[in-house]
């Protein structure tokens, strides 16, 4: 990957776009489950990917067309110098 989640999130936040990290995936890693008896059936590596590499872009129904264009434009602006060809 040509960039990290934190690089992108920091860029978006610095551009006025609110984000939130995702705490989904391996719920047994949450401190509230520390003393909960459980059994893990497999490695759950994809749940780690969700927790470590994803985030939400905050949205609400009142977003204007201009606001949406701003968000999309910032994604383009961030990714343009990081694109690579296969």
N, C-alpha and C positions, 0 to 999 in steps of 0.2 A: 504494500500500500504506500502510495507516495506521500501520505500525511497521516497524522494521528487524529483521533477523535478530539482530543484536547486542543489541537491546533485549530481545527474547524470551529469548535464551540467557542473558543476564545475570539476568533475572528468574527463570528456572527454576533456574539455579545457586544464586541467593540463597535459593531455596525448598528447597534440598537435593536437587534433581534433576540428576543428572549428564548432561552433553551432550558431544558431540564434533563438531567441524566436519568436513565431508565434503571429502576431497581426491580427488574423482573428476572426471570430465569431461575437461577439456583437460589430459591427462597431460603433454603437451609443455611445459607451464608449470612442471613440477616441475624443480628444480635438477639432479636426476640425469640428466635428458634434455638438458641444456644442449648437450652436444657430440655428441649422437646425430643422425645424418643422417636427415631425415624430409621428407615432403611432405604439406602440408595441402591437402585437396581443396575445402574450403569455409570459410566464415566461422566455423563452430562456435559460434555465439552461444548456443545452448542449453546447451552445455557450460559456458560462463561462468556462466549462470544457476544451474546445479547447484553450481558451486564457490562462488559468491558469496551464494546465498540459501538454502541447505539446511544441515541439521545432523541428527545422530542424537540420539535420546533413549536413554540407556544403559538397557538392560534385561537381566534374567537370569531363568532359570527359577524361581528362588526368590521372585519377587515375590508378595506376598500380595495379597488382594483390597483391603485397606486401602491398601497402597502404590500400587496402580493407581488407586484412587479419588483419592488425593492428587495424583498426576500429572495426572489428568484435571481435577480441581478447580482446580489451578494454571493450566492452560490456560484454563479458563473465567474464572477470576479476572483473568487478564491481559487476555483479549480483551474482556471485558464493557464497559469504558469506551472501547474503541477501535472497537467495532462501528459500522457506519454502514448506512443503508438506501439501497437503489438507487432 
